[in-house]
Amino acid sequence: MSATKTTHNDHGQFVMTRRDESFELVCDRCLEPKITKVEVTWTTVMGQTKRICNGCYGRLLSGKPL
């Protein structure tokens, strides 16, 4: 069973999904390959949709510059 959480800030909207199984992901922000259970879909203020890793999600939520 997956869990979903939606948040907003000055960088846009974030939808975090935690899955039961690990999967591979290449983050659209840091461009690093990841094996994770957490996927974040980021819709920027310009309307672009990106899949990002949990680390980039945390940095964007903390207010650190892009």
mmCIF file of the N, C-alpha and C atoms, coordinates in Angstrom:
data_MODEL
# 
_entry.id   MODEL 
# 
loop_
_atom_site.group_PDB 
_atom_site.id 
_atom_site.type_symbol 
_atom_site.label_atom_id 
_atom_site.label_alt_id 
_atom_site.label_comp_id 
_atom_site.label_asym_id 
_atom_site.label_entity_id 
_atom_site.label_seq_id 
_atom_site.pdbx_PDB_ins_code 
_atom_site.Cartn_x 
_atom_site.Cartn_y 
_atom_site.Cartn_z 
_atom_site.occupancy 
_atom_site.B_iso_or_equiv 
_atom_site.pdbx_formal_charge 
_atom_site.auth_seq_id 
_atom_site.auth_comp_id 
_atom_site.auth_asym_id 
_atom_site.auth_atom_id 
_atom_site.pdbx_PDB_model_num 
ATOM 1   N N  . MET A 1 1  ? 0.847  -1.179 0.000   1.00 0.00 ? 1  MET A N  1 
ATOM 2   C CA . MET A 1 1  ? 0.000  0.000  0.000   1.00 0.00 ? 1  MET A CA 1 
ATOM 3   C C  . MET A 1 1  ? 0.888  1.235  0.000   1.00 0.00 ? 1  MET A C  1 
ATOM 4   N N  . SER A 1 2  ? 0.669  2.165  -0.916  1.00 0.00 ? 2  SER A N  1 
ATOM 5   C CA . SER A 1 2  ? 1.484  3.375  -0.957  1.00 0.00 ? 2  SER A CA 1 
ATOM 6   C C  . SER A 1 2  ? 0.768  4.521  -0.249  1.00 0.00 ? 2  SER A C  1 
ATOM 7   N N  . ALA A 1 3  ? 1.585  5.447  0.232   1.00 0.00 ? 3  ALA A N  1 
ATOM 8   C CA . ALA A 1 3  ? 1.072  6.622  0.930   1.00 0.00 ? 3  ALA A CA 1 
ATOM 9   C C  . ALA A 1 3  ? 1.473  7.862  0.140   1.00 0.00 ? 3  ALA A C  1 
ATOM 10  N N  . THR A 1 4  ? 0.579  8.838  0.055   1.00 0.00 ? 4  THR A N  1 
ATOM 11  C CA . THR A 1 4  ? 0.828  10.050 -0.715  1.00 0.00 ? 4  THR A CA 1 
ATOM 12  C C  . THR A 1 4  ? 0.640  11.271 0.170   1.00 0.00 ? 4  THR A C  1 
ATOM 13  N N  . LYS A 1 5  ? 1.531  12.264 -0.026  1.00 0.00 ? 5  LYS A N  1 
ATOM 14  C CA . LYS A 1 5  ? 1.462  13.522 0.722   1.00 0.00 ? 5  LYS A CA 1 
ATOM 15  C C  . LYS A 1 5  ? 1.706  14.667 -0.264  1.00 0.00 ? 5  LYS A C  1 
ATOM 16  N N  . THR A 1 6  ? 0.903  15.709 -0.203  1.00 0.00 ? 6  THR A N  1 
ATOM 17  C CA . THR A 1 6  ? 1.042  16.861 -1.085  1.00 0.00 ? 6  THR A CA 1 
ATOM 18  C C  . THR A 1 6  ? 1.417  18.085 -0.257  1.00 0.00 ? 6  THR A C  1 
ATOM 19  N N  . THR A 1 7  ? 2.442  18.835 -0.720  1.00 0.00 ? 7  THR A N  1 
ATOM 20  C CA . THR A 1 7  ? 2.849  20.081 -0.071  1.00 0.00 ? 7  THR A CA 1 
ATOM 21  C C  . THR A 1 7  ? 3.095  21.146 -1.128  1.00 0.00 ? 7  THR A C  1 
ATOM 22  N N  . HIS A 1 8  ? 3.089  22.399 -0.700  1.00 0.00 ? 8  HIS A N  1 
ATOM 23  C CA . HIS A 1 8  ? 3.342  23.546 -1.583  1.00 0.00 ? 8  HIS A CA 1 
ATOM 24  C C  . HIS A 1 8  ? 4.329  24.479 -0.893  1.00 0.00 ? 8  HIS A C  1 
ATOM 25  N N  . ASN A 1 9  ? 5.145  25.178 -1.686  1.00 0.00 ? 9  ASN A N  1 
ATOM 26  C CA . ASN A 1 9  ? 5.943  26.296 -1.180  1.00 0.00 ? 9  ASN A CA 1 
ATOM 27  C C  . ASN A 1 9  ? 6.289  27.195 -2.362  1.00 0.00 ? 9  ASN A C  1 
ATOM 28  N N  . ASP A 1 10 ? 7.251  28.095 -2.192  1.00 0.00 ? 10 ASP A N  1 
ATOM 29  C CA . ASP A 1 10 ? 7.614  29.043 -3.246  1.00 0.00 ? 10 ASP A CA 1 
ATOM 30  C C  . ASP A 1 10 ? 8.170  28.378 -4.494  1.00 0.00 ? 10 ASP A C  1 
ATOM 31  N N  . HIS A 1 11 ? 8.640  27.129 -4.383  1.00 0.00 ? 11 HIS A N  1 
ATOM 32  C CA . HIS A 1 11 ? 9.211  26.408 -5.528  1.00 0.00 ? 11 HIS A CA 1 
ATOM 33  C C  . HIS A 1 11 ? 8.161  25.668 -6.337  1.00 0.00 ? 11 HIS A C  1 
ATOM 34  N N  . GLY A 1 12 ? 6.952  25.506 -5.804  1.00 0.00 ? 12 GLY A N  1 
ATOM 35  C CA . GLY A 1 12 ? 5.891  24.813 -6.527  1.00 0.00 ? 12 GLY A CA 1 
ATOM 36  C C  . GLY A 1 12 ? 5.149  23.821 -5.662  1.00 0.00 ? 12 GLY A C  1 
ATOM 37  N N  . GLN A 1 13 ? 4.564  22.816 -6.309  1.00 0.00 ? 13 GLN A N  1 
ATOM 38  C CA . GLN A 1 13 ? 3.790  21.778 -5.620  1.00 0.00 ? 13 GLN A CA 1 
ATOM 39  C C  . GLN A 1 13 ? 4.568  20.472 -5.654  1.00 0.00 ? 13 GLN A C  1 
ATOM 40  N N  . PHE A 1 14 ? 4.519  19.737 -4.550  1.00 0.00 ? 14 PHE A N  1 
ATOM 41  C CA . PHE A 1 14 ? 5.223  18.469 -4.422  1.00 0.00 ? 14 PHE A CA 1 
ATOM 42  C C  . PHE A 1 14 ? 4.227  17.389 -4.022  1.00 0.00 ? 14 PHE A C  1 
ATOM 43  N N  . VAL A 1 15 ? 4.272  16.261 -4.714  1.00 0.00 ? 15 VAL A N  1 
ATOM 44  C CA . VAL A 1 15 ? 3.461  15.104 -4.355  1.00 0.00 ? 15 VAL A CA 1 
ATOM 45  C C  . VAL A 1 15 ? 4.434  13.967 -4.077  1.00 0.00 ? 15 VAL A C  1 
ATOM 46  N N  . MET A 1 16 ? 4.555  13.603 -2.786  1.00 0.00 ? 16 MET A N  1 
ATOM 47  C CA . MET A 1 16 ? 5.467  12.539 -2.382  1.00 0.00 ? 16 MET A CA 1 
ATOM 48  C C  . MET A 1 16 ? 4.683  11.249 -2.251  1.00 0.00 ? 16 MET A C  1 
ATOM 49  N N  . THR A 1 17 ? 5.192  10.196 -2.890  1.00 0.00 ? 17 THR A N  1 
ATOM 50  C CA . THR A 1 17 ? 4.571  8.873  -2.812  1.00 0.00 ? 17 THR A CA 1 
ATOM 51  C C  . THR A 1 17 ? 5.580  7.900  -2.242  1.00 0.00 ? 17 THR A C  1 
ATOM 52  N N  . ARG A 1 18 ? 5.220  7.230  -1.165  1.00 0.00 ? 18 ARG A N  1 
ATOM 53  C CA . ARG A 1 18 ? 6.063  6.187  -0.556  1.00 0.00 ? 18 ARG A CA 1 
ATOM 54  C C  . ARG A 1 18 ? 5.459  4.846  -0.953  1.00 0.00 ? 18 ARG A C  1 
ATOM 55  N N  . ARG A 1 19 ? 6.293  4.021  -1.626  1.00 0.00 ? 19 ARG A N  1 
ATOM 56  C CA . ARG A 1 19 ? 5.837  2.714  -2.110  1.00 0.00 ? 19 ARG A CA 1 
ATOM 57  C C  . ARG A 1 19 ? 6.325  1.597  -1.199  1.00 0.00 ? 19 ARG A C  1 
ATOM 58  N N  . ASP A 1 20 ? 5.731  0.448  -1.355  1.00 0.00 ? 20 ASP A N  1 
ATOM 59  C CA . ASP A 1 20 ? 6.136  -0.719 -0.584  1.00 0.00 ? 20 ASP A CA 1 
ATOM 60  C C  . ASP A 1 20 ? 7.417  -1.351 -1.131  1.00 0.00 ? 20 ASP A C  1 
ATOM 61  N N  . GLU A 1 21 ? 7.621  -1.267 -2.437  1.00 0.00 ? 21 GLU A N  1 
ATOM 62  C CA . GLU A 1 21 ? 8.766  -1.894 -3.107  1.00 0.00 ? 21 GLU A CA 1 
ATOM 63  C C  . GLU A 1 21 ? 9.742  -0.827 -3.594  1.00 0.00 ? 21 GLU A C  1 
ATOM 64  N N  . SER A 1 22 ? 11.020 -1.142 -3.566  1.00 0.00 ? 22 SER A N  1 
ATOM 65  C CA . SER A 1 22 ? 12.040 -0.242 -4.110  1.00 0.00 ? 22 SER A CA 1 
ATOM 66  C C  . SER A 1 22 ? 11.983 -0.242 -5.642  1.00 0.00 ? 22 SER A C  1 
ATOM 67  N N  . PHE A 1 23 ? 12.373 0.875  -6.241  1.00 0.00 ? 23 PHE A N  1 
ATOM 68  C CA . PHE A 1 23 ? 12.435 0.982  -7.694  1.00 0.00 ? 23 PHE A CA 1 
ATOM 69  C C  . PHE A 1 23 ? 13.572 1.923  -8.063  1.00 0.00 ? 23 PHE A C  1 
ATOM 70  N N  . GLU A 1 24 ? 13.965 1.893  -9.332  1.00 0.00 ? 24 GLU A N  1 
ATOM 71  C CA . GLU A 1 24 ? 15.042 2.761  -9.815  1.00 0.00 ? 24 GLU A CA 1 
ATOM 72  C C  . GLU A 1 24 ? 14.458 4.063  -10.337 1.00 0.00 ? 24 GLU A C  1 
ATOM 73  N N  . LEU A 1 25 ? 15.190 5.143  -10.094 1.00 0.00 ? 25 LEU A N  1 
ATOM 74  C CA . LEU A 1 25 ? 14.748 6.479  -10.485 1.00 0.00 ? 25 LEU A CA 1 
ATOM 75  C C  . LEU A 1 25 ? 15.976 7.320  -10.801 1.00 0.00 ? 25 LEU A C  1 
ATOM 76  N N  . VAL A 1 26 ? 15.925 8.094  -11.871 1.00 0.00 ? 26 VAL A N  1 
ATOM 77  C CA . VAL A 1 26 ? 16.948 9.110  -12.135 1.00 0.00 ? 26 VAL A CA 1 
ATOM 78  C C  . VAL A 1 26 ? 16.294 10.442 -11.835 1.00 0.00 ? 26 VAL A C  1 
ATOM 79  N N  . CYS A 1 27 ? 16.837 11.145 -10.850 1.00 0.00 ? 27 CYS A N  1 
ATOM 80  C CA . CYS A 1 27 ? 16.266 12.414 -10.404 1.00 0.00 ? 27 CYS A CA 1 
ATOM 81  C C  . CYS A 1 27 ? 16.415 13.467 -11.494 1.00 0.00 ? 27 CYS A C  1 
ATOM 82  N N  . ASP A 1 28 ? 15.322 14.168 -11.797 1.00 0.00 ? 28 ASP A N  1 
ATOM 83  C CA . ASP A 1 28 ? 15.338 15.231 -12.806 1.00 0.00 ? 28 ASP A CA 1 
ATOM 84  C C  . ASP A 1 28 ? 16.008 16.505 -12.314 1.00 0.00 ? 28 ASP A C  1 
ATOM 85  N N  . ARG A 1 29 ? 16.341 16.580 -11.042 1.00 0.00 ? 29 ARG A N  1 
ATOM 86  C CA . ARG A 1 29 ? 17.010 17.770 -10.507 1.00 0.00 ? 29 ARG A CA 1 
ATOM 87  C C  . ARG A 1 29 ? 18.509 17.554 -10.359 1.00 0.00 ? 29 ARG A C  1 
ATOM 88  N N  . CYS A 1 30 ? 18.918 16.500 -9.636  1.00 0.00 ? 30 CYS A N  1 
ATOM 89  C CA . CYS A 1 30 ? 20.358 16.260 -9.422  1.00 0.00 ? 30 CYS A CA 1 
ATOM 90  C C  . CYS A 1 30 ? 20.947 15.313 -10.463 1.00 0.00 ? 30 CYS A C  1 
ATOM 91  N N  . LEU A 1 31 ? 20.080 14.679 -11.263 1.00 0.00 ? 31 LEU A N  1 
ATOM 92  C CA . LEU A 1 31 ? 20.469 13.764 -12.342 1.00 0.00 ? 31 LEU A CA 1 
ATOM 93  C C  . LEU A 1 31 ? 21.208 12.522 -11.862 1.00 0.00 ? 31 LEU A C  1 
ATOM 94  N N  . GLU A 1 32 ? 21.049 12.178 -10.588 1.00 0.00 ? 32 GLU A N  1 
ATOM 95  C CA . GLU A 1 32 ? 21.686 10.991 -10.015 1.00 0.00 ? 32 GLU A CA 1 
ATOM 96  C C  . GLU A 1 32 ? 20.725 9.807  -10.067 1.00 0.00 ? 32 GLU A C  1 
ATOM 97  N N  . PRO A 1 33 ? 21.234 8.614  -10.392 1.00 0.00 ? 33 PRO A N  1 
ATOM 98  C CA . PRO A 1 33 ? 20.388 7.426  -10.320 1.00 0.00 ? 33 PRO A CA 1 
ATOM 99  C C  . PRO A 1 33 ? 20.182 7.027  -8.857  1.00 0.00 ? 33 PRO A C  1 
ATOM 100 N N  . LYS A 1 34 ? 18.984 6.616  -8.525  1.00 0.00 ? 34 LYS A N  1 
ATOM 101 C CA . LYS A 1 34 ? 18.641 6.259  -7.150  1.00 0.00 ? 34 LYS A CA 1 
ATOM 102 C C  . LYS A 1 34 ? 17.870 4.946  -7.140  1.00 0.00 ? 34 LYS A C  1 
ATOM 103 N N  . ILE A 1 35 ? 18.011 4.196  -6.065  1.00 0.00 ? 35 ILE A N  1 
ATOM 104 C CA . ILE A 1 35 ? 17.128 3.067  -5.762  1.00 0.00 ? 35 ILE A CA 1 
ATOM 105 C C  . ILE A 1 35 ? 16.398 3.483  -4.506  1.00 0.00 ? 35 ILE A C  1 
ATOM 106 N N  . THR A 1 36 ? 15.075 3.595  -4.595  1.00 0.00 ? 36 THR A N  1 
ATOM 107 C CA . THR A 1 36 ? 14.305 4.232  -3.535  1.00 0.00 ? 36 THR A CA 1 
ATOM 108 C C  . THR A 1 36 ? 12.908 3.660  -3.426  1.00 0.00 ? 36 THR A C  1 
ATOM 109 N N  . LYS A 1 37 ? 12.259 3.954  -2.346  1.00 0.00 ? 37 LYS A N  1 
ATOM 110 C CA . LYS A 1 37 ? 10.839 3.670  -2.184  1.00 0.00 ? 37 LYS A CA 1 
ATOM 111 C C  . LYS A 1 37 ? 10.020 4.956  -2.251  1.00 0.00 ? 37 LYS A C  1 
ATOM 112 N N  . VAL A 1 38 ? 10.720 6.105  -2.307  1.00 0.00 ? 38 VAL A N  1 
ATOM 113 C CA . VAL A 1 38 ? 10.053 7.415  -2.283  1.00 0.00 ? 38 VAL A CA 1 
ATOM 114 C C  . VAL A 1 38 ? 10.232 8.102  -3.633  1.00 0.00 ? 38 VAL A C  1 
ATOM 115 N N  . GLU A 1 39 ? 9.123  8.510  -4.208  1.00 0.00 ? 39 GLU A N  1 
ATOM 116 C CA . GLU A 1 39 ? 9.137  9.268  -5.452  1.00 0.00 ? 39 GLU A CA 1 
ATOM 117 C C  . GLU A 1 39 ? 8.409  10.581 -5.203  1.00 0.00 ? 39 GLU A C  1 
ATOM 118 N N  . VAL A 1 40 ? 8.980  11.667 -5.712  1.00 0.00 ? 40 VAL A N  1 
ATOM 119 C CA . VAL A 1 40 ? 8.342  12.968 -5.567  1.00 0.00 ? 40 VAL A CA 1 
ATOM 120 C C  . VAL A 1 40 ? 8.113  13.545 -6.955  1.00 0.00 ? 40 VAL A C  1 
ATOM 121 N N  . THR A 1 41 ? 6.888  13.932 -7.226  1.00 0.00 ? 41 THR A N  1 
ATOM 122 C CA . THR A 1 41 ? 6.561  14.640 -8.461  1.00 0.00 ? 41 THR A CA 1 
ATOM 123 C C  . THR A 1 41 ? 6.468  16.111 -8.109  1.00 0.00 ? 41 THR A C  1 
ATOM 124 N N  . TRP A 1 42 ? 7.341  16.898 -8.746  1.00 0.00 ? 42 TRP A N  1 
ATOM 125 C CA . TRP A 1 42 ? 7.435  18.335 -8.468  1.00 0.00 ? 42 TRP A CA 1 
ATOM 126 C C  . TRP A 1 42 ? 6.863  19.088 -9.659  1.00 0.00 ? 42 TRP A C  1 
ATOM 127 N N  . THR A 1 43 ? 5.861  19.910 -9.425  1.00 0.00 ? 43 THR A N  1 
ATOM 128 C CA . THR A 1 43 ? 5.352  20.810 -10.454 1.00 0.00 ? 43 THR A CA 1 
ATOM 129 C C  . THR A 1 43 ? 5.864  22.195 -10.102 1.00 0.00 ? 43 THR A C  1 
ATOM 130 N N  . THR A 1 44 ? 6.781  22.708 -10.944 1.00 0.00 ? 44 THR A N  1 
ATOM 131 C CA . THR A 1 44 ? 7.411  23.995 -10.671 1.00 0.00 ? 44 THR A CA 1 
ATOM 132 C C  . THR A 1 44 ? 6.412  25.128 -10.853 1.00 0.00 ? 44 THR A C  1 
ATOM 133 N N  . VAL A 1 45 ? 6.795  26.317 -10.411 1.00 0.00 ? 45 VAL A N  1 
ATOM 134 C CA . VAL A 1 45 ? 5.923  27.481 -10.575 1.00 0.00 ? 45 VAL A CA 1 
ATOM 135 C C  . VAL A 1 45 ? 5.739  27.834 -12.050 1.00 0.00 ? 45 VAL A C  1 
ATOM 136 N N  . MET A 1 46 ? 6.643  27.350 -12.903 1.00 0.00 ? 46 MET A N  1 
ATOM 137 C CA . MET A 1 46 ? 6.528  27.572 -14.351 1.00 0.00 ? 46 MET A CA 1 
ATOM 138 C C  . MET A 1 46 ? 5.669  26.501 -15.023 1.00 0.00 ? 46 MET A C  1 
ATOM 139 N N  . GLY A 1 47 ? 5.184  25.513 -14.232 1.00 0.00 ? 47 GLY A N  1 
ATOM 140 C CA . GLY A 1 47 ? 4.303  24.483 -14.764 1.00 0.00 ? 47 GLY A CA 1 
ATOM 141 C C  . GLY A 1 47 ? 4.998  23.226 -15.261 1.00 0.00 ? 47 GLY A C  1 
ATOM 142 N N  . GLN A 1 48 ? 6.328  23.136 -15.106 1.00 0.00 ? 48 GLN A N  1 
ATOM 143 C CA . GLN A 1 48 ? 7.051  21.933 -15.514 1.00 0.00 ? 48 GLN A CA 1 
ATOM 144 C C  . GLN A 1 48 ? 6.858  20.854 -14.460 1.00 0.00 ? 48 GLN A C  1 
ATOM 145 N N  . THR A 1 49 ? 6.746  19.604 -14.897 1.00 0.00 ? 49 THR A N  1 
ATOM 146 C CA . THR A 1 49 ? 6.619  18.474 -13.976 1.00 0.00 ? 49 THR A CA 1 
ATOM 147 C C  . THR A 1 49 ? 7.906  17.670 -14.014 1.00 0.00 ? 49 THR A C  1 
ATOM 148 N N  . LYS A 1 50 ? 8.475  17.407 -12.832 1.00 0.00 ? 50 LYS A N  1 
ATOM 149 C CA . LYS A 1 50 ? 9.734  16.677 -12.717 1.00 0.00 ? 50 LYS A CA 1 
ATOM 150 C C  . LYS A 1 50 ? 9.605  15.611 -11.637 1.00 0.00 ? 50 LYS A C  1 
ATOM 151 N N  . ARG A 1 51 ? 10.282 14.476 -11.848 1.00 0.00 ? 51 ARG A N  1 
ATOM 152 C CA . ARG A 1 51 ? 10.389 13.438 -10.816 1.00 0.00 ? 51 ARG A CA 1 
ATOM 153 C C  . ARG A 1 51 ? 11.712 13.647 -10.108 1.00 0.00 ? 51 ARG A C  1 
ATOM 154 N N  . ILE A 1 52 ? 11.658 13.865 -8.807  1.00 0.00 ? 52 ILE A N  1 
ATOM 155 C CA . ILE A 1 52 ? 12.877 14.145 -8.058  1.00 0.00 ? 52 ILE A CA 1 
ATOM 156 C C  . ILE A 1 52 ? 13.032 13.170 -6.896  1.00 0.00 ? 52 ILE A C  1 
ATOM 157 N N  . CYS A 1 53 ? 14.266 13.082 -6.394  1.00 0.00 ? 53 CYS A N  1 
ATOM 158 C CA . CYS A 1 53 ? 14.570 12.177 -5.280  1.00 0.00 ? 53 CYS A CA 1 
ATOM 159 C C  . CYS A 1 53 ? 14.188 12.833 -3.948  1.00 0.00 ? 53 CYS A C  1 
ATOM 160 N N  . ASN A 1 54 ? 14.197 12.028 -2.909  1.00 0.00 ? 54 ASN A N  1 
ATOM 161 C CA . ASN A 1 54 ? 13.857 12.497 -1.572  1.00 0.00 ? 54 ASN A CA 1 
ATOM 162 C C  . ASN A 1 54 ? 14.841 13.558 -1.074  1.00 0.00 ? 54 ASN A C  1 
ATOM 163 N N  . GLY A 1 55 ? 16.118 13.440 -1.433  1.00 0.00 ? 55 GLY A N  1 
ATOM 164 C CA . GLY A 1 55 ? 17.118 14.420 -1.021  1.00 0.00 ? 55 GLY A CA 1 
ATOM 165 C C  . GLY A 1 55 ? 16.848 15.796 -1.614  1.00 0.00 ? 55 GLY A C  1 
ATOM 166 N N  . CYS A 1 56 ? 16.561 15.837 -2.913  1.00 0.00 ? 56 CYS A N  1 
ATOM 167 C CA . CYS A 1 56 ? 16.243 17.119 -3.557  1.00 0.00 ? 56 CYS A CA 1 
ATOM 168 C C  . CYS A 1 56 ? 14.939 17.690 -3.008  1.00 0.00 ? 56 CYS A C  1 
ATOM 169 N N  . TYR A 1 57 ? 13.986 16.834 -2.727  1.00 0.00 ? 57 TYR A N  1 
ATOM 170 C CA . TYR A 1 57 ? 12.723 17.251 -2.117  1.00 0.00 ? 57 TYR A CA 1 
ATOM 171 C C  . TYR A 1 57 ? 12.993 17.942 -0.778  1.00 0.00 ? 57 TYR A C  1 
ATOM 172 N N  . GLY A 1 58 ? 13.827 17.353 0.050   1.00 0.00 ? 58 GLY A N  1 
ATOM 173 C CA . GLY A 1 58 ? 14.166 17.943 1.341   1.00 0.00 ? 58 GLY A CA 1 
ATOM 174 C C  . GLY A 1 58 ? 14.863 19.286 1.204   1.00 0.00 ? 58 GLY A C  1 
ATOM 175 N N  . ARG A 1 59 ? 15.781 19.396 0.231   1.00 0.00 ? 59 ARG A N  1 
ATOM 176 C CA . ARG A 1 59 ? 16.470 20.672 0.016   1.00 0.00 ? 59 ARG A CA 1 
ATOM 177 C C  . ARG A 1 59 ? 15.513 21.753 -0.452  1.00 0.00 ? 59 ARG A C  1 
ATOM 178 N N  . LEU A 1 60 ? 14.591 21.401 -1.350  1.00 0.00 ? 60 LEU A N  1 
ATOM 179 C CA . LEU A 1 60 ? 13.620 22.377 -1.841  1.00 0.00 ? 60 LEU A CA 1 
ATOM 180 C C  . LEU A 1 60 ? 12.639 22.801 -0.748  1.00 0.00 ? 60 LEU A C  1 
ATOM 181 N N  . LEU A 1 61 ? 12.253 21.879 0.107   1.00 0.00 ? 61 LEU A N  1 
ATOM 182 C CA . LEU A 1 61 ? 11.346 22.233 1.214   1.00 0.00 ? 61 LEU A CA 1 
ATOM 183 C C  . LEU A 1 61 ? 12.017 23.093 2.256   1.00 0.00 ? 61 LEU A C  1 
ATOM 184 N N  . SER A 1 62 ? 13.332 22.921 2.434   1.00 0.00 ? 62 SER A N  1 
ATOM 185 C CA . SER A 1 62 ? 14.048 23.679 3.459   1.00 0.00 ? 62 SER A CA 1 
ATOM 186 C C  . SER A 1 62 ? 14.271 25.130 3.052   1.00 0.00 ? 62 SER A C  1 
ATOM 187 N N  . GLY A 1 63 ? 13.993 25.448 1.789   1.00 0.00 ? 63 GLY A N  1 
ATOM 188 C CA . GLY A 1 63 ? 14.133 26.823 1.326   1.00 0.00 ? 63 GLY A CA 1 
ATOM 189 C C  . GLY A 1 63 ? 15.492 27.144 0.749   1.00 0.00 ? 63 GLY A C  1 
ATOM 190 N N  . LYS A 1 64 ? 16.346 26.122 0.574   1.00 0.00 ? 64 LYS A N  1 
ATOM 191 C CA . LYS A 1 64 ? 17.667 26.384 -0.019  1.00 0.00 ? 64 LYS A CA 1 
ATOM 192 C C  . LYS A 1 64 ? 17.485 26.762 -1.488  1.00 0.00 ? 64 LYS A C  1 
ATOM 193 N N  . PRO A 1 65 ? 18.357 27.593 -2.022  1.00 0.00 ? 65 PRO A N  1 
ATOM 194 C CA . PRO A 1 65 ? 18.212 28.064 -3.400  1.00 0.00 ? 65 PRO A CA 1 
ATOM 195 C C  . PRO A 1 65 ? 18.310 26.933 -4.414  1.00 0.00 ? 65 PRO A C  1 
ATOM 196 N N  . LEU A 1 66 ? 17.667 27.137 -5.552  1.00 0.00 ? 66 LEU A N  1 
ATOM 197 C CA . LEU A 1 66 ? 17.713 26.167 -6.629  1.00 0.00 ? 66 LEU A CA 1 
ATOM 198 C C  . LEU A 1 66 ? 19.095 26.123 -7.177  1.00 0.00 ? 66 LEU A C  1 
# 
